[in-house]
Structure formats: C-alpha cells, structure tokens
Amino acid sequence: MKFYVQLDGDVIRDIIEFPHEGYQEVDIPTPLPIGINAGYYRWQDGKAVLDESLKSDSEQGTPVEGLTELEKRVSATEAEAASLNLAIIDIWETIATSS
C-alpha cells in the first residue's frame, strides 16, 4: 500500500496516507508495524527496519522539547487553582457565619 513518510536522514518521523510536502512516497505492506512513527524505525533498502538502539534511546525518557516548560505551567496553574479554591472556601465561611 502507498504511504508517505517524513524522514530525518533515514529515520522515519511520521507516516501518512496522502501526499504532503516534505514526505516521500513509499510502498509498505499493511498492517504497519506498531510504533512506526515513534522515531525508532529506519527506511533502509525500501523497507521500514526497527533500530533497537533508537528504540532504547527513546524509552530512556529523554524529555520532549518544551515538556519542562509545560510542566512548569501546569504546576503554576494547579497552584492558582488551589489558591482560588481557598478563597471560595473563605467566602462561603464568611457567608455562613454572617447569617
């Protein structure tokens, strides 16, 4: 079946079913290998080949670019939500004791 792969050198970064700029047309039998677009398959001699070294590098937990920044934002948002919840509790207590 025809697919279109985005390559980084010979490493498959993405695979789609329609032509797109920057993607190369390839014939790959289906079903596609699980994780073919996870960054640990290479396109070699007209075939998708699993590269265990890329797979182990990927599984070592190398942070995705921008993940640290996202974690900081989530943490700040959680702190703000906790602060707002405490303010709401204070308002409810004031209302309850005022009546």
C-alpha positions in Angstrom: 0.0 0.0 0.0 1.2 3.5 -0.7 2.1 5.7 2.2 4.1 8.9 2.6 6.9 9.1 5.1 8.7 12.1 6.6 12.4 11.2 7.1 15.1 12.7 9.3 18.1 11.2 7.4 16.9 7.6 7.2 14.8 7.7 10.5 11.1 7.6 10.0 9.5 10.5 11.9 5.9 10.4 10.5 3.8 8.3 8.1 0.6 9.4 6.5 -1.7 8.1 3.8 -1.8 11.1 1.5 0.8 13.2 -0.4 2.2 16.1 1.5 5.2 18.4 1.0 8.3 17.1 2.5 7.1 13.5 2.6 8.4 10.7 0.4 6.1 8.2 -1.3 6.8 4.6 -0.3 5.2 1.2 -0.6 4.8 -0.6 2.8 2.7 -3.7 3.4 -0.1 -3.4 5.9 -0.6 -3.7 8.8 2.0 -1.1 9.6 4.4 -2.0 12.3 3.4 -0.7 15.7 5.3 2.4 16.5 6.5 3.1 13.0 6.2 6.8 13.5 7.7 6.8 17.0 11.2 7.6 15.7 12.9 4.2 16.0 12.4 2.8 12.5 14.8 3.5 9.7 13.9 3.5 6.0 16.5 1.1 4.5 16.5 -0.6 1.1 12.9 0.2 0.6 11.8 -1.2 4.0 10.9 0.0 7.4 13.5 -1.5 9.7 13.3 -1.4 13.5 16.5 0.1 15.1 16.7 -1.2 18.6 19.3 1.5 19.6 16.9 4.2 18.6 14.1 2.4 20.5 16.1 2.2 23.7 17.2 5.8 23.4 13.5 6.8 23.1 12.5 4.7 26.0 15.1 6.1 28.3 12.8 9.1 28.9 14.6 11.8 27.1 12.4 14.8 27.8 10.4 16.0 24.8 11.4 19.6 23.9 9.2 22.0 25.7 7.9 19.4 28.2 9.7 21.1 31.2 8.1 24.4 30.3 4.7 22.7 30.1 5.2 21.1 33.5 6.0 24.5 35.0 2.8 26.0 33.5 0.7 23.1 34.8 2.3 23.4 38.3 1.6 27.2 38.3 -2.0 26.6 37.1 -2.5 24.0 39.9 -1.2 26.4 42.5 -3.5 29.2 41.2 -6.5 26.8 41.3 -5.7 25.8 44.9 -5.5 29.4 45.9 -8.8 30.2 44.2 -10.4 27.2 46.0 -9.2 28.5 49.3 -10.7 32.0 48.5 -14.0 30.4 47.7 -14.0 28.4 51.0 -13.3 31.7 52.8 -16.2 33.4 51.1 -18.5 30.5 52.0 -17.4 30.6 55.6 -18.0 34.3 55.7 -21.5 33.9 54.3 -22.3 31.0 56.7 -21.2 32.9 59.8 -22.8 36.2 58.7 -26.3 34.7 58.6 
